[in-house]
Amino acid sequence: MSFWDHLEAFRWMLIRVVCAMAVFVIGGFAFIPWIFDHVVMAPIDNDFFLYRWMAKGAAMVSMVPDDLMRPFHVDIINIRLSSQFFLHMTLSFWLALLITFPYLVFEIWKFVCPALYDNERKGIKFTFIFGTVMFFLGCTVGYSVVFPLTLRFLYNYQLSPEITNQLSLDSYMSNFLMLVFLMGVVFELPLLCMLMSKLGFLNRKFFSTYRRHAVVALLVLASFITPSSDPFTLMAVFIPIYILWELSAFLVKPAPKDDDEEDEDDYSSITDDGDYRPAGGEN
């Protein structure tokens, strides 16, 4: 194919993706009120499934803090006239993007595939599928664990009893979208490490050498994501991120053997009196 043929194929790929996005944006516009009430706003009440699980586990696990067991409800207010309308449009776009994301990956794969060899196609296909699954898994963890715990801690935090918390709609949605999609991006860490390993920049020796440093760094990262003082909330965020670290260590290539040390072991040795001689040589 010539350059213009590739450009034409790319143009049609963009047209198909934009058309698919437009269909789901328009179709999703009608379902956004139900999704907003039953999905987006679900973490503001005690009926959220994570809160119910924590309440059941409180009787068995003593490390669950008491403030997570108290009745919880967030009062959402709107302070901007156009916020609800533009939020409706924004959620329609994000919903369409989530639904069409696998199709977008398929279109990119179909565009890139003719330029690859057979062995390269297998690796790239696995990369696309693995990256898509990990992104959705990260968004699920962000929605199910990270955002609810962050919301509950920050909303219940009081600098003074004289202050009453009322959360604005814009603040709630900005934190919701940021944490959910941030976790989706964070869950791409194994894919990034795998690609760096294929390029020769990373191997398992790095993970084994810096594992203790990584534990400290990931604990700090988890404390920034959920700035709570209780160990339960911290561990709820740290454990998924640490699992990503170990999964990354499993997916990268093993450390190459040190040829120089092997040659030294095979061809030389040290005598009892300290003299250096070839291995297997005469005294």
C-alpha positions in Angstrom: 0.0 0.0 0.0 1.1 3.5 -0.8 1.2 6.3 1.7 -2.1 7.7 0.5 -3.7 4.2 0.7 -2.6 4.0 4.4 -4.0 7.5 5.0 -7.3 6.5 3.4 -7.5 3.4 5.6 -6.7 5.5 8.7 -9.4 8.0 7.6 -12.1 5.2 7.4 -11.0 3.8 10.7 -11.6 7.2 12.3 -15.0 7.5 10.6 -16.1 4.1 11.9 -14.9 4.9 15.5 -16.6 8.3 15.5 -19.8 6.9 14.1 -19.8 4.1 16.8 -19.1 6.8 19.5 -21.9 9.0 18.2 -24.4 6.1 18.2 -23.7 5.2 21.9 -23.5 8.9 22.9 -27.0 9.5 21.5 -28.3 6.1 22.8 -26.7 6.4 26.2 -28.2 9.9 26.7 -31.6 8.3 27.5 -30.1 5.9 30.0 -27.8 8.3 31.9 -30.4 9.3 34.5 -30.9 5.7 35.6 -27.1 5.0 35.5 -26.5 8.2 37.5 -28.9 7.3 40.2 -28.1 3.6 40.6 -24.4 3.5 39.7 -22.6 6.9 39.9 -24.5 7.9 43.1 -24.5 4.5 44.7 -21.4 5.2 47.0 -23.2 8.1 48.8 -25.4 5.7 50.9 -25.0 2.8 53.3 -26.7 0.6 50.8 -23.5 0.4 48.6 -22.3 -3.2 48.5 -18.8 -2.4 49.8 -20.2 -0.7 52.9 -22.5 -3.8 53.5 -19.5 -6.1 53.2 -17.5 -4.1 55.6 -20.4 -4.1 58.1 -20.6 -7.9 57.9 -16.8 -8.2 58.3 -16.7 -5.9 61.3 -17.9 -8.6 63.6 -15.1 -10.9 62.5 -12.2 -8.6 61.8 -11.1 -6.2 64.5 -9.0 -4.0 62.3 -12.1 -2.5 60.6 -12.4 1.1 62.1 -15.5 2.1 63.9 -16.1 5.2 61.7 -16.6 2.9 58.7 -19.5 1.2 60.4 -21.4 4.4 61.3 -24.5 5.5 59.2 -23.3 7.3 56.1 -25.0 9.6 53.6 -23.6 12.4 51.4 -25.6 15.4 50.7 -25.0 16.5 47.1 -25.8 20.1 46.1 -25.6 21.9 42.7 -24.3 25.4 42.8 -24.0 26.1 39.0 -27.0 26.6 36.8 -25.7 24.6 33.8 -23.9 21.8 35.7 -26.6 19.1 35.5 -27.1 19.6 31.7 -23.3 19.5 30.9 -22.9 16.6 33.3 -25.5 14.7 31.4 -23.6 15.3 28.2 -20.3 14.4 29.8 -21.5 11.1 31.2 -23.0 10.2 27.9 -19.6 10.7 26.3 -17.7 8.7 29.0 -20.3 5.9 28.8 -19.9 5.7 25.0 -16.1 5.7 25.4 -16.2 2.7 27.9 -18.6 0.7 25.7 -16.7 1.4 22.4 -13.3 0.9 24.0 -13.0 -2.7 22.9 -14.1 -1.8 19.4 -11.6 1.0 19.3 -8.8 -1.4 20.2 -10.1 -3.8 17.5 -10.0 -1.0 14.9 -6.4 -0.1 15.9 -5.4 -3.7 15.7 -7.0 -4.1 12.3 -5.1 -1.1 11.0 -1.7 -2.1 12.5 -2.0 -5.9 11.7 -1.1 -5.8 8.0 2.3 -4.3 8.8 3.3 -7.0 11.2 4.9 -10.4 10.8 3.1 -13.5 12.0 5.1 -13.8 15.2 4.6 -10.1 15.9 0.8 -10.4 15.4 0.5 -12.9 18.2 2.4 -10.7 20.6 0.6 -7.5 19.7 -2.8 -9.2 19.8 -2.2 -10.5 23.3 -1.0 -7.0 24.3 -4.2 -5.3 23.1 -6.5 -7.9 24.8 -4.5 -7.9 28.0 -4.4 -4.1 28.1 -8.1 -3.8 27.6 -8.9 -6.3 30.3 -6.6 -4.7 32.8 -8.0 -1.2 32.1 -11.6 -2.4 32.8 -10.4 -4.3 35.9 -8.7 -1.1 37.2 -11.8 1.0 36.6 -13.8 -1.7 38.5 -11.4 -1.5 41.5 -11.5 2.2 41.4 -15.3 2.3 41.5 -15.7 -0.5 43.9 -12.9 0.2 46.4 -10.8 3.3 46.0 -13.5 5.9 45.4 -15.9 4.8 48.1 -13.3 4.6 50.7 -11.8 8.0 49.7 -15.3 9.5 49.7 -16.2 8.1 53.1 -13.0 9.2 54.8 -12.9 12.8 53.3 -16.6 13.5 53.8 -16.5 12.3 57.4 -13.3 14.2 58.2 -14.0 17.3 60.3 -11.6 20.1 61.1 -14.2 21.6 63.4 -17.6 20.5 64.6 -19.0 23.9 63.6 -18.5 23.0 59.9 -21.2 21.0 58.1 -20.1 19.2 55.0 -22.1 19.7 51.8 -20.5 18.3 48.7 -21.0 20.0 45.4 -22.0 18.0 42.3 -19.0 19.2 40.3 -16.6 18.2 43.1 -18.2 14.8 43.5 -18.0 14.0 39.7 -14.5 15.3 39.2 -13.2 13.0 42.0 -15.3 10.1 40.8 -14.0 10.3 37.2 -10.4 11.0 38.3 -10.1 8.1 40.7 -12.0 5.6 38.5 -10.0 6.3 35.4 -6.7 6.8 37.3 -7.0 3.2 38.6 -7.7 2.1 35.0 -4.4 3.7 34.0 -2.5 2.3 37.0 -3.6 -1.2 36.1 -1.8 -0.9 32.9 1.5 -1.2 34.8 2.0 -4.9 34.0 1.5 -4.1 30.3 4.1 -1.3 30.5 6.6 -3.5 32.2 6.0 -6.3 29.7 6.7 -3.9 26.8 9.8 -2.5 28.5 11.0 -6.1 29.0 10.6 -6.9 25.3 12.7 -3.8 24.5 15.4 -5.1 26.9 15.1 -2.3 29.5 13.6 -4.5 32.3 13.9 -8.0 33.8 13.0 -9.9 36.9 16.2 -9.0 38.7 14.9 -5.4 39.0 11.8 -6.6 40.8 13.7 -8.9 43.2 16.3 -6.3 44.0 13.9 -3.4 44.7 10.9 -5.3 46.1 11.4 -3.9 49.6 11.7 -0.4 48.2 8.6 -1.0 46.1 6.6 -1.9 49.2 7.4 1.4 50.8 6.8 3.4 47.7 3.5 1.6 47.0 2.4 2.2 50.6 3.1 5.9 50.2 1.2 5.9 46.9 -1.8 4.2 48.5 -1.7 6.7 51.4 -1.9 9.6 48.8 -4.8 7.9 46.9 -6.8 7.3 50.2 -5.4 9.7 52.8 -6.9 7.7 55.7 -5.2 7.0 59.0 -6.7 3.5 59.5 -4.9 0.4 58.2 -8.0 -1.2 56.7 -8.5 1.6 54.1 -4.8 1.7 53.4 -4.5 -2.1 52.9 -7.7 -2.1 50.7 -5.8 0.2 48.2 -2.3 -1.2 48.7 -3.0 -4.8 48.1 -4.4 -4.5 44.5 -1.4 -2.2 43.6 1.1 -4.7 45.1 -0.6 -7.5 43.2 0.1 -5.5 40.0 3.8 -5.3 41.0 4.0 -9.0 41.4 2.1 -9.6 38.2 4.5 -7.3 36.4 7.5 -9.3 37.9 5.9 -12.5 36.6 5.3 -11.2 33.0 8.8 -9.7 32.4 11.7 -11.8 31.1 14.1 -13.6 33.6 17.4 -11.9 34.3 20.1 -12.9 31.9 22.9 -15.1 33.2 26.2 -13.5 33.9 28.5 -15.1 31.3 31.6 -13.6 32.8 31.0 -15.2 36.2 30.2 -18.5 34.5 33.4 -18.4 32.5 35.4 -17.6 35.7 33.9 -20.5 37.5 34.6 -22.9 34.6 38.1 -21.9 33.7 39.7 -20.6 36.9 40.0 -21.2 40.6 41.9 -20.1 43.6 44.5 -22.4 45.2 44.8 -22.8 48.9 47.9 -20.7 49.1 46.2 -17.9 47.2 47.8 -18.5 43.8 45.6 -18.1 40.7 45.6 -21.0 38.2 43.3 -22.3 35.4 40.7 -24.8 36.6 41.8 -28.3 35.9 45.4 -27.2 35.3 48.5 -28.8 36.7 50.1 -27.6 40.0 
